[in-house]
Amino acid sequence: MAFPGRPFLGTFLSSLVGAALFLSASPRAFAQVQTEMRVFSDSFISPSFEATQKTNYQFVGAQLKTDPFAEENLKMDVAGGVAMGAPLLNYLNISELYVQSRQSETETFYIGRKKILWNELDARWDLGVWEPLFKWNPLSPERQGLSGLFWQVDKPYYTLVLFASPLYLPDQGPSFEIENGSFVKGNPWFRRPPESIRIWSEATAIDYNFEKPNESQIVLQNSFGMKLSFGDPQSLRAQLSYAYKPSNQLAIGYEGNLDVAQLKGAVELQPQVFYHSLAGADVTYKANAFRIGVSGMWDRPNKDEIFKAEWTHPEFSDAVLLSPFMEWNNGRWGVSLQHLDIFGGDVTEKGELANPDRAALMTRYPYKQAQQVAFLTNMSFRKGRKLLSKISYTYSEKNDFELIRVSTRFRLSGLWSVIGEMQMVRAGALTASNQNEIAQFVNNDRLMVGAAYVF
């Protein structure tokens, strides 16, 4: 497949900027932006935590967000934070940033980065198959929108969305740094590759070198998709979706040799983009506060050879994903139950350094089977105080883990809030037959507390 070159990228970006300036010329384009400043402390509370020397980090952050239901042309949801004394934990999350142009009461164009519910399974489980994820904390990923041009038609009983883009932005994972051939222990959320291998029955250190590709080789990738939803959102509704796009994960290949002079292993890491086809289907039924449904997906990675023969590389199998769910929400309280099964989707390594008894360097999905129950509250008190919270318990017998996540916000007034988050993990051993992302962070139990101010 031919990919667009630099002139096309420049034209696309110029068009985006031009559209933004044109739409901003209208008074309606200047959206009411809510700015929230945050100060918080992140602590790793597991007695077995050893990913970094520090166990407590202090942050100063901010979020800029517009009302998603307002009529302004410019929309955004951008957040960033600075970690005091720990630059690898700094982050910038551009979840959404786009301009919209309403052509009629039923037809709207969007250009930029925008979140859309392409598939309910993917959104409910935060798998990052359709849309990329912000995985600064892999135990609590956040959806980010696809980037490109969207055309949406809303009719009383159906919605049609068409999407196309020459640009590709993959998952935004934890930051890392290589120093003197070793991965720096500066980010507790970055999973470091093995630090040694066995040569002649002796443990031998590894020097790593990350072969960073040209940015245009990553970013300049075509994608397109469509979604058709039909039925009554307050009763029976169905949705069909399809996309052909690059995977939001990069495939990681590696090549290694022995430095006889220093008796060290030298390993080169190389990321590559690979494509896949996605087909999704959702059926839901809603009656008052109760909603039930089932969501499915067919994920078919391309089988193109993207690595040279001498590189050890991953090979991906097709996958079928299925998730039934039910939920009840009366506006003040809510509870949801959901189940996930993934059939296929295995990652096997091929090449000179491949070892079938060792877990692959990457996984396609964070886990292959799980159940989750979640409780939500949205309670108002006197003097403008409000409590918003979500508690979820995720369990997997197949992948042998338990994950408890808590997020809460207590609004003291229209300006001040107290915020908090917690994740607690129990997981079995990570093996070649039990590849899952949760077990990689079994010692990263986390507690965050802080304050937020809106102006």
Buried (B, 14 or more C-beta within 10 A) or exposed (E): EEBBEEEBBEEBEEEBEEBBEEBBEEEEBEBEBEEBEBBBEBBBBBEEBEBBEBBEBBBBBBBBBBEEEEEBBBBBBBBBBBBEEBEBBBBEBBBBBBBBBBEEEEBBBBBBBBBBBBBBBBBBBBBBBBBBBBBBBBBBBBBBBBBBBBBBBBEEEBBBBBBEBBBBBBBBBBBBBEEEBBBBBBBBBBBEEEEEBEEEEEEBBBBBEBEEEEEEEBBBBBBBBBBBBBBEEEEBBBBBBBBBBBBBBBBBBBBBEBEEEEEBBBBBBBBBBBBBBBBBBBBBBBEEEEBBBBBBBBBBBBEEEBBEEEBBBBBBBBBBBBBBBBBBBEEEEBEBBBBBBBEBBBBEBEBEBBEEEEBBBBBBBBBBBBEBEBBBBBEEEEEEBBBBBBBBBBBBEEBBBBBBBBBBBBBBEEEEBBBBBBBBBBBBEBEEEBBBBBBBBBBBBBBBBBEBBBE
